[in-house]
Amino acid sequence: MDLSTPWLSQDAARSAKLREVGIHSHLVVPLRARGITMGATTLVRWKNPEAFDADDLLLVEELAARAAVCIDNARRFAREHRAALSLQRNLLPKDLPTPTAVDVAYRYLPADTHAGVGGDWFDVLPLSGTRIGLVVGDVVGHGMNAAATMGRLRTAVQTLADLDLPPDELLAHLDDLVAHLDEAESADRHVPGVIGATCLYCVYDPISRTADVARAGHPPPAIAHPDKAVEFLDIPAGPPLGLGGLPFECTQVPIPDGSVLAFYTDGLITASSDRDIDLGFTRLAFALAYPDRPLEEICDDMEHLLLPDRPRDDVAFLVARPRSLSEENVATWRLPRELTAVGQARSLTTEQLDAWDLEDLAFTAELIVSELVTNAIRHASGPVSLRLIRDVNLIFEVSDGSHTSPHLRRAHTNDEGGRGLFLVAQFAQRWGTRYTTDGKTIWAEQLLP
């Protein structure tokens, strides 16, 4: 357009400025993409004496259309980037719990640093009886789909761990879940299924000083001993998650005091330029040496020695320093299968609380122990044992040889029984049941003052 255009002639200041510079032809083209106007581009001509013509307009419109698409793509990418970061913040643990049984440190380093999202995850799960669940998993791939699948698996592990399942049984249930997810998502061509996933689950018991470990196609854990070389535990590898129908094996490993356990995803040991796994294991062993150092320092060494500036795969690792629970904080008794054992259990509990200077908890503790022992003698089979544990909370455990599941119910007014577990649930902070190869254990926790 020329400078005689009505809207420009009404702006005397701008018109005068354009004439001063020597501009004689002016072109304004909107930036539109996908039905949205995002702005306009302005072109002027002053040295070239020819005015803009129809060919110039056609060229500028084409350039403006392409530029508008690029700008809209950038806007969409920024929006997805914010959504991906929000997804990551909500899927990964914000603050890991601080149980007394272990000290932990960790790193999460996604390969897609722009999106900040990958398929690796880790978790620390407090379990009953002061035990701790440690889990590391890896979903193949990057981006939103891998992160969403990771979130599903992490939630499933938390739910299954709350049932106090052994590691091999937990992985079997997780394997079924991945297979179902893959089948459901593969039916929709627009939603990619689960390409592959691996997981390692470990349960550490600070009383027995052992760890039960099972893995599903995941790299083996490492243990750094205070007095000998770093060891990679010989745990059966198991199949990756989602294959279905194949068993997982659980291995119990003694954990000496002063050692450090390391759990990691395969991106850590294949990060070298030649992806040499043996070299990765060697470097990891070197980084874990001297386990008496602070855990954060060990994590820094693992990151610096094994990872390049731009890792090609997501990396997550978790290092834990287990701590044992001293024998003076645990008391265990075998009880006869007679109703007189209820009174004996109350007396033993009172004496032990006196020894622990916890006399103020005696009334509630006697009630909880009475109900748990009574239920075991009346409704269960096999030998009955009582165990008290003093930790952050006071823990009561009654074990028997039966696999029947106790149920919490509300007794009717005229019922003579059925209120035992209801009373336990009211007075205990939390309670539950876990099953063993020999039977089951009903446990309850009471807050310490």
N, C-alpha and C positions, 0 to 999 in steps of 0.2 A: 504494500500500500504506500502511497506517497504521502507527503507531509500536509496535503490539503484535506486529509480525512477529517470528517466533522469532529469526532471525539478528541483528536489530537489538536485541532485548531482551537478547541475550547480550553485547552491547557496551555496558556500563553508561556509560562515559565519553561515547561518541558519542550514546547515547540521551538522556543528561542534557543535553548541549549542544543537541540539537535541541529539547527541551522548553523550554530556557531562551530560545532564540530565538523560540519560538512556532510552530515547524513542526509541522503535524499530519498532512500527507499527503506521501508520498514515492514517486517514480516513477523506475525505472531501466530504460532501453531500450538493447539492444546496437546497435552500429554495424557492420552487416554489408553487404558488397558483393561480388558475384562469388564467393560461398562463403567469404569470408575475414572473420573478426571482427577489427576494428581498434581496438576500444575500446567504451566505453559512455557514454551521456549520462544525467545525473541531473537530475531536476526536483523541486522542493519547493514547497509552498504553505503560507503562514502568514497573510497578511492576508485572503485569501478564505476564509471559513469552510467552504466546500464542499470535500469531498474529490475527488480525481481519479476520474472515472468511465470507462466504456467508450468514450465518444466522445473523451474526452481522450487515452486510450491509443491509439485509432486515429489521431488527428491526429499524436501524437508519433511513432508508428511510421513514418508517412509521411515526416515531416520527417527522422527519423533515417536512413531509407533513402536519401533524396536527399542528405543530408550525407555519408553513407558513400560514395556514388558519386563525389561531388566530391573527397573525400579520396583515394580510390583513383586517380582521374584525376590528381591532383596528384602522387601517388607514382609513377605510371607516367611522367608528364612528366619528373619529376626523374631517373628512371632513364634515359630516352631522352636527356635533356640530357647526362648523364655519358657515355653511349655516343657521342653526337655529338661531344663535345669530344675524347674519346679517338680517334675516327675522324679528326678534323681533325689532331690532333697526329701521327698516323701517316701521313697522306696528304701533308701539306705538308712541304717540306724543313725540317729542324730547324736545320741549319747549312749554308749554301751554301759550296761550295768557294772557296778563295782563290787562283785562278790568277794568274800573273804578268801575263797579257795584259790583264786588265781589273780595275777596282775596281767593286764593285756595292753598291747599297742598294735596299731594297724596302719595300713595305707590302702587307698583306693585310687588308682590311676587309669582313667579311661583312655583308650587309644584315640577316640574322637574327642580331642580336647575342646573343639568348638562347641559341640553339642553337650559334652560333659556327661554322656550316658553310655553305659555298656551293659553287658550281661553278667558280670561277675558280682558276687556278693559274699558277705560274711556275717556272722552273728555270734553273740554270747548269750546263752539262755540259762538262767538260774533254774535248777531242778530241785526236787524234794531231797531231803536228807543231806543238804549242803553240797550236793553234786552239781556239776556245771556241764552244760552242753556247748560244744564249740563246733561251728559249722562253717564250711567254705564251699561255694558252688560257682559254676561257670556255665552260662548259656552261650552257645555258639552264635556269633554275629554281633553286630553293633546297632545302635540307634534305638528308636522308640519301641519297635517290636521286641527286641532282645531285652530291653529294660522292663517292659510290661510283663514279659514271661518271667523274668527274674523276680519281680514283685510278687507274682502268683506263687512261685516256688518258695520264696522266703516266708510268705504268710503260711503256706502249707507246712513247712518245717516247724514253725513256731507252734502251730496247732497240734501237730503230731508229737512234738517234744513235750507239750503240756500233758499228754496222755502217758508220759513216762515209758514210751516204747523203747526197746533195745535198738541200738543203731542199725542192725541188719533189717529188723522189721520196719523201722521208719523209712529206710531207703526202698523197701519193697512197696510200701504205700505210695511213696513219692514217684516211683517208677510207674505205677498204675496211673497216677494223676497226669504225668507227662504223656503217656500213651493216649489217654482220653483227650487231652488238650490237642494233641497232634491230629487225632481223628476228627475232632469237631472243627478245627480250623482248616484242615485240608479240604473239607467239604465246601468251604467258601473260597472260590478262586481268588477273591480280592484280599483275603487275609492269609498271610504265610503261616505255615505251621511251625512247630518247634523243630528246628533243624537238628539239634543235639544239645545235651546238657550233661554235666558231670557234678558230683557232689561228694563231700567227705563229711562224716558226722562222728564226733568223738564225745564220749561222756567220761569226765574225770571225777573220781571219787576220792576226796581228801582223807577219808577215814581209812580205806584200804590201800591208798596210795597207788591206785591202778587206773588205767584208762581203757575203756572199751571203744574200739575204732572199727568202722566199716566204711568202705569207699565204693563209689559207683563210677568206674572209669577215670577217677581223679588221681593226680600225682600223689605219691605217698608223703605222709608227714615226716618231718625231721625232728630229731631230739638232740639238743646240744648238752652233752654231759659235762659236769664240772671237772671230771678227772680223766676223761678219755675223748677220743675223736668223735666228731658229729656223726650220728647214725641216722640213716633213712630207714624207717620201720618197714619190715617185711609184712605188709598187710595185703591180703588177696585183693587184686585190682577190681574185680567185679565188672559187670557190663555197664556201659553208659545208660543214663536214664532214658526210658521210652522204648527200649527193645521188648520188654515184657517177657514173662515166663522163665527168666533166668534167676538163679538164687544169688543172694549176697551173703558174705561171711563176716562175722564179727570176731575180732581178735582182742584179747586182753593183754595189756602191756604194763609191766611195772614202771612206775615213774619215780626215780630217785629224787630226793630233796636237792634243790639247787640247780636243777636242770631247766631248760627252756624248750618249749614245743613250738614248732613253726608250721603253719598251714598256709597254702598258697595256691594260686591258679597257674595253669601251664604257661601263661604269658610271661611269668617271671623267669622260667628256666629256658625259654626258647627265644629270648629277646636279643641274643647275640646276632651279629650280621649273618653268620652261617647257620643259625638255628641249631647249633650243636647242643643236644640235651645233656650229654656227658659233661661238657664244659659248663653248662648251666648249673648242674649239681655240684661240681667242684667249686664254683664261685659261691654258691649258696652255703656250702659247708664252711668256706673261708669267712663269709660274712657272719655266720652264727658262732664262730669260735669265741671263747671267753664269755660264757653265758652269765657271768656275774656282773656284766655291765648293765647300765640302764636300758630298758627295752626300747625306748625311743632312739637311743644311739644304735642299737642293733638294727632297727628299721631303716635308719638313715644309711647304714652300711649296705644293707640289702638293696636299697634303691640305687645307691651310687655305683656299686660293684656290678650289678646285673642288668641295669636298665639304661638304654640310650636316652638321649634328650627327647626323642619322639618314638615311643614304643609303638610297634605295629599291631599289638594286641592289647586288650584290656588286662590290667593287672590288679589283683587284690591279694593281700596277705595279712595274716594275723599271727602274732607271736604272743605266747602266754607263758608266764612263770608260775607253775602250780605250787601251792602251799599245802602242806599236810595239816590235819587237825590232830592235836596232841591227844594222847590217851586219857589224860585227866579230864578232858571235855566230853568223854563218851562213857556211858555206863550201860551194860547189857546183862540181862538175866533170862534164864530159861524158867518157865512157869509150868506147874502141873496142870493137866486138863481137868481141873476141879473148880467149883465155884469158890472154894476157899482161896484160890489164887488171886481173886479180885482184891481181897483185903491185904494179901501179901504184896501185891503190886502197889497198892496205895502206900503201904509202909515203906517199901523200898524207894518209892518216888519221894516221899517226905524226907527220908534220911539223906538222899542224894541232893535234894534242894538245900537242905541245911548245910551240907558240905560245900555247896557252891555259893553259900550266902544269898540264897534266893527264897527265903522263908515266906516272903510276902506273896509268892505265886503258888503257895502250897494248895490253897482251897481250889482254885481253878484247875491246877494240874491234877489233883486227885480226882476231880470230877471227870476230866477228859480221859485219864488212864482207866478209871473204873468202867466207863462206857465202852471203850475200845476193847479192853480185856474181856468184859462180859460178852460182847458180840462174838469175839473169837472163840470163846469156850462153848457158847450155846449153838452157834451156827456154822462153825468151821470144823476142820479136821486137822490131824497131824499135830506136831509139837507147836507150842505157843511161846513166843519170846517177846520181851519188852526191851526197848532201847531208848535211852534219853541222850540227847545231844545238846550241848551248850555252844551256841555260835552267836550270830547276830540276833537270832531268836532262840527260844527254847523249843526243841523238837521232840515229839513223842512218836515212836514207831512201835506198832504191835504187828508181829508177823505170825502167820499160820500156814498150814499145808494145803489150804483150799484155794481153788481158783474161782469160787463164786464171787460175784460182784456185789458189794453192799450198796443199798439204795437209801437215799434220804427221802423220808415220807412224813406226812403230818398225821399223827395218830388222832383217832376220834376220842371224844370225851370219855367214853366207857372203856377204852382199850387199856389193858394192863401193861402193855409194852409198846415198842415201836418208836420211842422218843430218844433213844440213845444217840444216834447220829445227828438228830435235830439239835440236841443239847450241845454236842461237840461243835457243830457248825455255828452255834450262837456264841460260844465262849472262845473258840479258836480264831486266830487271824485268818487261816485258811487250812483246808484239809484235802485229802485225796487218797488214791489207791494206786499202787504200782505192782505189777506182776513180775514174778521171777520164775525160774525153772522149777523151784521147789514149792511154789505157792504164791502168796501175795503179802503185801505190807500195807496196812492202813496207817497213815501218818497225819499229824496235826501240828500246827505251829502256834506258839503263844509269844506275844511280844515281851521282850525283856524291858525292865524299867530303865 
